[in-house]
Amino acid sequence: MNPVVVWPLGVYSLLVILLAGAMLGLSYVLGERHKGRTMGEPYESGIVPTGSARLRFDVKFYRVATFFVIFDLEAAFIFAWALSVRELGWPGYIEVVVFVSILVVALVYLWRVGALAWGTGGRRSERGKE
C-alpha cells in the first residue's frame, strides 16, 4: 500500500488509543476508593441476594433458545429476500420456496421427535416407556 494513503488510519488509531487511555486514566484518578461492608456483594434491583446465583436449568430451555435463534435468523433471510424480490425474479422465488420448505420439514421433524414438548415425557421414545 502507498504510505500516503495509510497515514490517516495510523493517526486515527493513535488518537483512539490515546483517548481510551485518557478516559481510563481519568476514571482511575478521579474515581472513589472506598470499601464498605457490602461493597463486594452483588446488587440486583435492591433485593438482597439469597443463595447462590449458579442455578441448573433443564436442557429444554437451551433447546428452545437454540430453536428460536435458528428460526429467527431464517426470518431475517426471508426479509432480505422480500426486499429484493423484484431483482431476483422467479429463480429467487423458487429458492425461497425451497428454503421455507426445508424449514417446515425441520419444524415438523422437531415436533415429531418431541423436541418442542414441554410435558414430563419430552421425547416420543420416552412417552412410550411411561
N, C-alpha and C positions, 0 to 999 in steps of 0.2 A: 504494500500500500504506500501511497505517497504520504510523506510526513506532514505535508501542508494540510491534508485532509484529516489526519488523525489528531493533531494537537488540540482541537476543541473538545474532543472526547476526553483526552487526558486532563485538561483544565477542569472540565465538568466533574470528572471522577474525583479529582483532588479537592474541589470545593465541597462535594458531597461528603467525603471522608472528614474534612475539617469541620463542617457544620455538625455532623453526627458526633464527632469527638467533643466539640464545644458544648453541645447540649448535654452529653453525658457528664462532662466535667462540671458544668454549672449545676446540674442537679445533685452531684455529689457534694459540691462545696456549699450550696445553699440549702440542701435538704436537712430535715430534722433528724437528730440522732438521739433517740430515747428508747429505753427498754422498759416496757410496762409489764404488769403481771400477766396480761392477756395478749401481749404483742405477738407471740408465736402461735396463737391458736387460730384456726380457720374461722372465718366470719361469713355467714350466709344469711342475709336479709334480717339481721337482728335476732336470729334464732340460735340459741346455744346448741352446739353440736352434741348429739348423744350417740355414742357408739362409734364404730369405725365407718369410714366412707367407702371401704372396699367391700362392695356387695357382689354376690354372684348372681348373674342374670341367666335365665334359661336360654338355651341356644335358639329358641324360636324367635326371640326378639331380634337377634342378629340376622336370622334368615329373612325376616320380614323387612328389616332395614336394607339388606342386600338386594332383595327383590324390588324394593321401592327405588333404589338408586338405579338399578338396571332399567326398569320400565320408565322411570322419569327421564333418564338420558335418551331413551328411544324417542320420547315425546319431543325432545329438543331436535333430534334429527328430522323428525316428521315436520316440525315447524320450519326448519331450514328448507326442506323440500317445498313446503307450501309457499314460501316467499319467492321461490324461483321456478314455480310450476310452468309458467309460460315459456321460459327459455329451455326447459328440459323436454317439453313435449310428451309424446306418447312413450318413448323409451324410459323417461323418468317416471311416468305414471306406472308402467309395468314394474319397474324396480321397486317403487314404494309399495305396490300391492304385494310383491313377493316378500318384502321386508315385514310388512304388517302381518302377512300370513305366517311367517316364521315366529313372530311374537305371539300370535294367537295359539299356534301349536305349542309353544313353550309354556304359555299360561295354562292351557288345558292339561299339559303333562304335569305341571306343578300341582294343579288341582287334583288330578287323578292319583298321584302318589301321596297326597295328603300333606304336602309341604305348606299349604296355606291354612290347614286346620288348626284351630286353637283349642280344641277339646282335649280330653285326657288322653285319648289314643291318637297321637299325631299322625302316624303313618298308616297307610291302608294295611300293611302286613301286621302291624301291631294291633289293629282293630279286630282282625280275625282271631287273634290269640285270646282276646278277652272273653 
